[in-house]
Amino acid sequence: MKKAKNSLPIFKNEDEERDFWSTHSFADYCDQFKQVQMDFSELKMTTKPITIRLPVSMIHSLKMMSSKRDVPYQSFIKTILADRIQSEYSR
């Protein structure tokens, strides 16, 4: 790890800090920063409700399939969609 050449200045605002970092290397100051531990284990994805019209027979089939897996049918639908999206990206 490099030793800091100078002390890190105190910035009055974000613009001043942005200007400073555009002309300086973080490597010259890295020993002046403290490591931060972050816990994202409780972080949940943002969701948005949508309305989708499906044939009644399809909803019935989805409910039967999800029931066999002991999963709420809306969660089961999300799993199916996520799997399909993943397979499209894997191509």
LOTOR-676338 format. One line per field, with one value per atom (N, C-alpha, C, O, CB): residue in one letter; atom name; x, y, z. Coordinates in steps of 0.2 Angstrom, whole numbers. Atoms other than C-alpha are relative to their C-alpha. Glycine has a CB too. Layout:
BEGIN
type	a,... .
atom	CA,... .
x	X,... .
y	Y,... .
z	Z,... .
! end
This chain:
BEGIN
type	m,m,m,m,m,k,k,k,k,k,k,k,k,k,k,a,a,a,a,a,k,k,k,k,k,n,n,n,n,n,s,s,s,s,s,l,l,l,l,l,p,p,p,p,p,i,i,i,i,i,f,f,f,f,f,k,k,k,k,k,n,n,n,n,n,e,e,e,e,e,d,d,d,d,d,e,e,e,e,e,e,e,e,e,e,r,r,r,r,r,d,d,d,d,d,f,f,f,f,f,w,w,w,w,w,s,s,s,s,s,t,t,t,t,t,h,h,h,h,h,s,s,s,s,s,f,f,f,f,f,a,a,a,a,a,d,d,d,d,d,y,y,y,y,y,c,c,c,c,c,d,d,d,d,d,q,q,q,q,q,f,f,f,f,f,k,k,k,k,k,q,q,q,q,q,v,v,v,v,v,q,q,q,q,q,m,m,m,m,m,d,d,d,d,d,f,f,f,f,f,s,s,s,s,s,e,e,e,e,e,l,l,l,l,l,k,k,k,k,k,m,m,m,m,m,t,t,t,t,t,t,t,t,t,t,k,k,k,k,k,p,p,p,p,p,i,i,i,i,i,t,t,t,t,t,i,i,i,i,i,r,r,r,r,r,l,l,l,l,l,p,p,p,p,p,v,v,v,v,v,s,s,s,s,s,m,m,m,m,m,i,i,i,i,i,h,h,h,h,h,s,s,s,s,s,l,l,l,l,l,k,k,k,k,k,m,m,m,m,m,m,m,m,m,m,s,s,s,s,s,s,s,s,s,s,k,k,k,k,k,r,r,r,r,r,d,d,d,d,d,v,v,v,v,v,p,p,p,p,p,y,y,y,y,y,q,q,q,q,q,s,s,s,s,s,f,f,f,f,f,i,i,i,i,i,k,k,k,k,k,t,t,t,t,t,i,i,i,i,i,l,l,l,l,l,a,a,a,a,a,d,d,d,d,d,r,r,r,r,r,i,i,i,i,i,q,q,q,q,q,s,s,s,s,s,e,e,e,e,e,y,y,y,y,y,s,s,s,s,s,r,r,r,r,r .
atom	N,CA,C,O,CB,N,CA,C,O,CB,N,CA,C,O,CB,N,CA,C,O,CB,N,CA,C,O,CB,N,CA,C,O,CB,N,CA,C,O,CB,N,CA,C,O,CB,N,CA,C,O,CB,N,CA,C,O,CB,N,CA,C,O,CB,N,CA,C,O,CB,N,CA,C,O,CB,N,CA,C,O,CB,N,CA,C,O,CB,N,CA,C,O,CB,N,CA,C,O,CB,N,CA,C,O,CB,N,CA,C,O,CB,N,CA,C,O,CB,N,CA,C,O,CB,N,CA,C,O,CB,N,CA,C,O,CB,N,CA,C,O,CB,N,CA,C,O,CB,N,CA,C,O,CB,N,CA,C,O,CB,N,CA,C,O,CB,N,CA,C,O,CB,N,CA,C,O,CB,N,CA,C,O,CB,N,CA,C,O,CB,N,CA,C,O,CB,N,CA,C,O,CB,N,CA,C,O,CB,N,CA,C,O,CB,N,CA,C,O,CB,N,CA,C,O,CB,N,CA,C,O,CB,N,CA,C,O,CB,N,CA,C,O,CB,N,CA,C,O,CB,N,CA,C,O,CB,N,CA,C,O,CB,N,CA,C,O,CB,N,CA,C,O,CB,N,CA,C,O,CB,N,CA,C,O,CB,N,CA,C,O,CB,N,CA,C,O,CB,N,CA,C,O,CB,N,CA,C,O,CB,N,CA,C,O,CB,N,CA,C,O,CB,N,CA,C,O,CB,N,CA,C,O,CB,N,CA,C,O,CB,N,CA,C,O,CB,N,CA,C,O,CB,N,CA,C,O,CB,N,CA,C,O,CB,N,CA,C,O,CB,N,CA,C,O,CB,N,CA,C,O,CB,N,CA,C,O,CB,N,CA,C,O,CB,N,CA,C,O,CB,N,CA,C,O,CB,N,CA,C,O,CB,N,CA,C,O,CB,N,CA,C,O,CB,N,CA,C,O,CB,N,CA,C,O,CB,N,CA,C,O,CB,N,CA,C,O,CB,N,CA,C,O,CB,N,CA,C,O,CB,N,CA,C,O,CB,N,CA,C,O,CB,N,CA,C,O,CB,N,CA,C,O,CB,N,CA,C,O,CB,N,CA,C,O,CB,N,CA,C,O,CB,N,CA,C,O,CB,N,CA,C,O,CB,N,CA,C,O,CB,N,CA,C,O,CB,N,CA,C,O,CB,N,CA,C,O,CB,N,CA,C,O,CB .
x	4,0,4,9,-5,-4,7,-1,-7,-2,1,10,-3,-1,7,3,0,5,9,-6,-4,9,-2,2,1,3,-2,-6,-9,-2,7,-17,-5,-5,0,6,-34,-3,-4,-4,3,-42,-7,-10,1,7,-59,-3,-1,-1,4,-71,-6,-9,-2,6,-84,-6,-12,1,5,-95,2,8,-4,-1,-97,4,8,-6,-3,-91,8,12,-3,-7,-75,4,9,1,-3,-72,1,6,-5,0,-76,6,10,-6,-6,-63,7,11,0,-6,-50,1,7,-1,-2,-52,1,4,-6,-1,-52,8,10,-4,-7,-34,5,11,2,-4,-28,-2,-7,-1,1,-26,-2,1,6,2,-35,6,6,-6,-5,-20,5,8,4,-5,-10,-3,0,1,3,-23,-4,-7,-5,4,-30,1,-3,2,-1,-22,-3,-3,8,3,-32,-8,-11,1,7,-49,-1,4,-2,2,-57,-4,-8,-3,4,-64,-7,-8,3,7,-83,-3,-3,-4,4,-93,-7,-10,1,7,-110,-3,0,0,4,-123,-6,-11,-3,6,-135,-5,-9,3,4,-143,-7,-11,3,7,-159,-3,-9,-1,2,-160,-5,-3,6,5,-175,-1,0,-7,1,-178,-6,-11,0,6,-190,-5,-3,2,5,-206,-5,-6,-3,5,-220,-6,-5,2,5,-237,-2,-2,-6,3,-244,-6,-8,6,6,-260,2,4,-6,-1,-259,-6,-8,6,6,-274,2,6,-5,-2,-272,-7,-12,5,6,-285,-1,4,1,2,-294,4,6,-7,-3,-287,7,10,-2,-8,-269,1,5,3,0,-272,-1,2,-5,2,-280,6,8,-6,-6,-265,6,9,2,-6,-252,-2,3,0,1,-261,0,3,-8,-1,-261,7,9,-4,-7,-243,4,8,3,-3,-238,-2,1,-2,2,-249,4,6,-8,-4,-239,7,10,0,-7,-223,-1,4,3,1,-231,3,6,2,-3,-227,-6,-11,5,5,-239,0,6,0,0,-245,4,7,-7,-3,-239,8,11,-2,-7,-222,3,8,2,-1,-222,1,5,-5,0,-226,7,10,-6,-6,-211,6,10,1,-5,-200,0,6,-1,1,-206,3,7,-7,-2,-203,8,11,-4,-7,-186,4,10,2,-4,-180,0,5,-4,0,-186,5,8,-7,-5,-177,7,11,-1,-7,-161,2,7,1,-2,-162,1,5,-5,-1,-164,7,10,-6,-6,-149,6,12,1,-5,-139,2,7,-2,-1,-141,6,8,-6 .
y	-6,0,6,7,0,-6,17,5,5,4,-5,30,6,8,1,-6,46,5,6,2,-5,60,7,10,2,-6,74,-2,-8,5,1,75,1,6,4,0,73,7,8,-6,-7,91,-1,-6,5,0,95,4,10,3,-3,99,4,2,-5,-4,113,-3,-2,7,3,104,-5,-7,6,6,90,2,-1,-3,-3,101,1,-1,7,-1,105,-7,-8,4,7,86,-3,-6,-4,3,81,3,0,2,-3,94,-3,-4,8,3,87,-7,-8,0,7,69,0,-5,-4,1,73,1,0,5,-2,79,-4,-3,7,4,67,-8,-10,3,7,48,-2,0,-4,3,39,-4,-4,-5,4,28,4,1,-3,-5,43,1,4,6,-2,44,-6,-5,6,5,27,-2,-5,-6,2,24,5,4,0,-5,39,-2,2,7,2,30,-6,-10,-2,6,18,-5,-3,2,6,1,1,1,-7,0,1,-7,-9,6,6,-15,2,5,-4,-1,-15,-7,-12,3,6,-28,1,5,-2,0,-31,-6,-7,1,7,-47,2,-2,-3,-1,-38,4,6,4,-4,-28,-4,-10,2,3,-32,4,10,-1,-3,-29,4,2,-5,-4,-15,-3,-6,7,3,-22,5,10,-6,-4,-14,-5,-9,4,5,-22,2,8,2,-1,-24,-4,-9,-3,3,-30,-4,-1,4,4,-44,-5,-8,-5,4,-53,-7,-7,4,7,-72,-4,-2,-3,4,-85,-4,-6,-5,4,-93,-7,-9,0,7,-110,0,-4,-3,-1,-104,2,-1,6,-1,-97,-6,-7,6,6,-113,-5,-8,-3,5,-123,3,-1,0,-3,-111,-1,-3,8,2,-113,-7,-9,2,8,-132,-1,-5,-4,1,-132,3,0,3,-3,-120,-4,-4,7,4,-130,-6,-8,-2,6,-146,2,-3,-3,-2,-136,3,5,4,-4,-128,7,9,-4,-7,-111,4,2,0,-5,-96,1,2,7,0,-95,6,6,-1,-6,-77,-1,2,6,1,-82,-5,-4,-2,5,-97,3,2,-5,-4,-85,4,4,4,-4,-74,-5,-3,4,4,-89,-2,-3,-7,2,-95,6,5,-2,-6,-77,1,2,6,-1,-76,-5,-4,0,6,-93,2,1,-6,-1,-88,6,6,2,-6,-71,-2,0,6,3,-80,-4,-3,-4,4,-92,4,2,-6,-5,-78,3,4,5,-3,-70,-4,-2,4,5,-86,-2,-5,-6,2,-88,3,2,2 .
z	0,0,0,4,6,1,-5,7,9,-6,-6,9,-3,-8,3,3,7,0,4,5,1,0,4,7,-7,-4,8,4,3,-6,-4,20,-5,-9,6,4,12,2,8,1,-2,11,3,1,-5,-2,19,-5,-7,7,6,5,2,7,-5,-2,6,-3,-1,-2,3,-6,-5,-6,-4,4,-19,-6,-9,-2,6,-34,2,-2,-2,-2,-24,0,-2,6,0,-21,-6,-8,5,7,-39,-3,-7,-3,3,-45,3,-1,1,-3,-33,-2,-5,8,3,-38,-7,-9,2,7,-56,-2,-7,-4,1,-54,5,5,1,-5,-40,0,-2,7,0,-38,7,12,-2,-6,-24,3,9,-1,-3,-22,4,9,-6,-4,-15,7,11,-3,-6,-1,3,9,-1,-3,2,7,10,-5,-7,19,5,11,1,-5,26,0,4,-3,0,23,4,5,-7,-4,35,-4,-8,7,4,29,4,10,1,-3,31,-2,-7,-4,1,34,-2,2,6,2,25,0,-2,-7,-1,28,-5,-4,7,4,13,0,-4,-7,0,19,1,-1,7,-1,23,-6,-6,7,5,7,-5,-6,-4,5,-4,-6,-6,4,6,-22,0,3,-6,1,-26,-5,-10,-3,4,-33,-2,1,4,3,-43,-2,-6,-6,2,-44,-8,-10,4,7,-62,-1,3,-5,2,-70,-6,-11,0,6,-82,-1,4,0,1,-90,-3,-8,-5,2,-91,-1,3,5,1,-97,7,10,-5,-6,-82,1,6,1,0,-87,2,5,-7,-2,-86,7,10,-5,-7,-69,4,9,2,-4,-63,-1,4,-4,1,-70,4,7,-8,-4,-62,8,11,-1,-7,-45,2,7,1,-1,-47,1,5,-5,0,-51,6,9,-6,-6,-37,6,11,1,-5,-25,1,7,0,0,-29,3,7,-6,-3,-24,7,9,-5,-6,-9,0,5,6,1,-15,-2,-6,-6,2,-17,-8,-10,4,7,-35,-3,-8,-3,3,-38,1,-4,4,-1,-31,-6,-8,7,5,-43,-7,-11,0,7,-58,0,-6,0,0,-53,-1,-5,7,2,-53,-7,-10,5,7,-70,-4,-9,-2,4,-77,1,-4,2,-1,-69,-3,-6,8,4,-76,-7,-10,2,7,-93,-2,-7,-2,1,-92,0,-4,5,-1,-86,-6,-9,6,6,-101,-6,-10,-1,5,-113,0,-5,-1,0,-107,-1,-2,7,1,-107,-7,-8,4,7,-126,-3,-9,-4 .
! end
